[in-house]
Amino acid sequence: MEDLIREAAQWLASARKTIALTGAGVSTESGIPDFRSAGGLWTRYDPAEYATMSAFRNDPAKVWGMLEELEDVLDADPNPGHLAFAQLEAGGALAGIVTQNVDGLHQAAGSRNVVEYHGSNRTYTCMRCQAHFTQEAVRSMPRAANSPLPLPETCREDPGVAGERPCVLKPDAVFFDEQIPSAAIQGTQALLDGADLILVAGTSGEVYPAAEIPFHVRQQGGRVIEINLEPAPRLQADLVLQGSFSKLASGLHAAWEKARN
């Protein structure tokens, strides 16, 4: 494996522009389970009933019952792999990251150019008046009687009208039947422009449209380095680093430091 890490570091050192695509596997070592794995969230909650806009509109309290299970996720800390990617960016080796994760751990580790392809669960928006709320603000809000729904100040949809209603808050994570935000698409395209190497970490490349990103790099004549516990044949990687994300990303950063000197 050390030889493969050294080879990957040489590719990194010689690339014109390197970007990264990350998925759930980069955060499991921070204590955040992969929702699709055995015992994960989607084995206990049907996404069609809990993770679509139609489900949220029909019964927001029901969806918030599921969201309460994610409270511990909001307290997770970046792992050494997140930190290594931030150091690669700071050193000029990594132009930016497109992440499918909604946990904000890349930013918490110090990464600056991060495209949150599937949004974030650390900010919230009122479905009625579009007011925005931080995670800290929502956590401090009282809850409705016999309900997990947070109760912020009165919704600004109809100010001054009798019978004003409280905001109905939705996390800014992208639900299954929502479109990818245009800002995420534009940010991804900006990173793809001129990229000749991509680090694909913690994802099997099966969730579209994010799964198309490595293939765009390859179509530009670039190469794909995969970092995964188990290789993902769908990625058709040119070089596979199999094992712990934290160990491999840290090792890659250290080897790149030597390769560039």
N, C-alpha and C positions, 0 to 999 in steps of 0.2 A: 504493500500500500504506500510506503514512503516514496517508492519510485514513481508511482502514479501521481502522488501529490506534487512531487518535484516537476513532473511533466506538466501538470495543470498550472503550476506556478509560472513555468516558462511561457506557456500560452498566454497567461494573464499579463506577463511582463511585456510580451511582444504585440499584444492586441492593440489596435487603434482605439477601439471603444468597446468596453465590456459592460453589460447590464446583467441584472439578475431577475429571475422569476421565482417567487417563493410561495409555498403552500403550508397546509396544516402541520406537516412534519417538522418544520423548523421551530414550532412552538410547543411541541409535546414535552420537550425537556425543560420547559418553563412551567410544567404542570397543567397545560391546556390540552385536554384530550382531543383527538381527531373525531369530529362528529360522526364520520362515516364508519369508524372502526367498531369492533365488537364492544358493546356496552356504551357506545357513543350516543350523543343526543338523538340522532335520527333513528336509532334502534328503539328508542322509547317514545319518541314523538314523530308522528307522520308529518313530514314537511308540508304536504298538501293541506293539512289541517292547522298547522301552526306557523308556517313560514312563507305564506303568500299574502299579497295585498288584499285579496278577497277574504281570506281568513281573518286578517286584522280588522278590516272594515266591518265584518259580520260580528266579531266578538273580540274586541281589543283586550278585554280582561282575561280571556282564555289564553291569548298569546302572551300576555304579560306573566301569566302563571308559569309558562315555560321560561321566559326571560329571567325570572327570579333564580333559576338554576344556574345562570351564568354569572351570578354576582361574584363568585370566587375568582372567575376568569379575569375580572376587572382588576384584581389585586396582584396578578402575575407579574414577575420581573423578567427582563430580558436575560437570555442565557448567553454563554460565551460565544455561541455561533452568531447571535445577533450583534454582539460587540465586535466580532471579527469582521463582519460585513461593513459595519460602521467605520472601522479602521481602514478597510480597503477603500471605502469612498473618500475618507479624509486624506488618504495617501495618493489619491488620484487614479487608483486602479479600477474603480467601479463608478460608472457614470450615474447609476441610480438603480432603484429596485421597483419592480412591479410586484405587489403582494396580493394574494387572494385572501389573506387573513384580515380580520377586522379588529384585531387585538391591540394595535398600536405599538407593538413591542419593538419594531425596527426604529421608530422615532424615539422611543424611550431609551434605546441603546445609543442614540446619537446620529443615526442616519438622517440626512437632510432631504435628499431627493427621493421621496417615496410616493409611488402612485398606489393608492388604495383602490384596487380594481373592483372590489366588492363592498366598498364603503367602510364604515366604522361603527363599532358598538359603544364608542366612548362619547358620542354626541347624539342629540335627539332633536327632532323637529315636530312641531305641532301640525297635525294633519289638516287643521282648519285654517289657522292664521299664519302658518309657516314661521312662527317664532322658534328660535334655536336655544337649546339648553345644553349645558355641559353635564358630564357624568356626575361631577360633584354636586351640582345643583339638583339633579334628579334624585340622587341618593338621599338628600336631606329633605325631600318633600314628604308631606303626609300622604297616606294611602286612603283610597275610598273605603267606606265601610264594607267589611267582608269582601274586599277585592284587593288585588295587587296593583291596581292602577294608581300611578302617582298623580297627585293633585297640585299642579302649579297654580300660579295666579290666574285670574279669569282670562279666558281666551280673548284675543283682540279682534276676533272675526267681526263681531257686532258690538263695538264699544258703546256703552250708554243705553243699550237696549235691555228692557226688562227681561228677566229670565236668562241672563248670560250664563254660558256654560264654561266649565274648565277646559283647558287644552287636552287634546288626546295625543299623547306623545308616542312617536315611533322611533326606534333607534335608526341611525342613519346607515345601518348595514343594508345591503341590497337583498330584498326578498327574491324568492325563486321566480316569480312572474314579473319582476321589474326589469327594466332596461339598465344596462351598464351606464353609469353617469357619463355624460358627454365629456366632462373634464377628465375623467379617467381614461377614456379612449384617446383624447388629445394628448394627455401626458404620456401614455404608452407609445403613441406614434412618435412623439418627440424623442423618447429614449431609443426606439427602434431605428430611427434615422441614423444610418452609418454604423450601426453596431455590427461587429464581426466576431463577437464571442458572447455567449450567454451562460451564466451559471444558473442551473435549474435545481432548486433545493426543496425537499420536503413535499413534493407533489408528484402524482402519477401521470399528470398530463391528460386527465380524462374529463375535466370540467371545461366546457367551452363557454364563451369564446377565448378564455385565457389560454387554453391549451394550444391555440394557434400561434402564440407568440414565439416559441422556439423555432417553429417552422419558417416564420418570417425571417429570422436571423439566418437560417440555413439557406433560404432563397436568395439572400444577399451575399452568399458565398462565405458565411460565417460558420463557426463551430459551436457545438453544444457540450458543456460539461455538466454531468448529472451528479448530485449529491443526495443520496437516498439510503434509507435502511435496506430497502429491497429495490433492485433495479426495475425500472419501468420501461418495458420494451417499446411502448407507444412513443416514448420520447426520441428513440433512435439516436441516442447520445454518441458522440465521437469518443468520449472518455467518461468512464463511470467511477466515481468514488463512493464505495458502498460502506455504510456504517453510520455512526453517530454524527449528527449535524454539528454539534458543538465541537467535537474533536476534529472533524475534518475541516470545518471552516477555520478553526483556529490554526490548524496545521497548514492550511493553504495560505493564510495570511503570513505566518512565519516564513514559509518557503518563498513567498513572493518578495518579502523583505530582503531575503538573501539573493534572489534571482535578479533583482533590479540594481543591486550594487556591484 
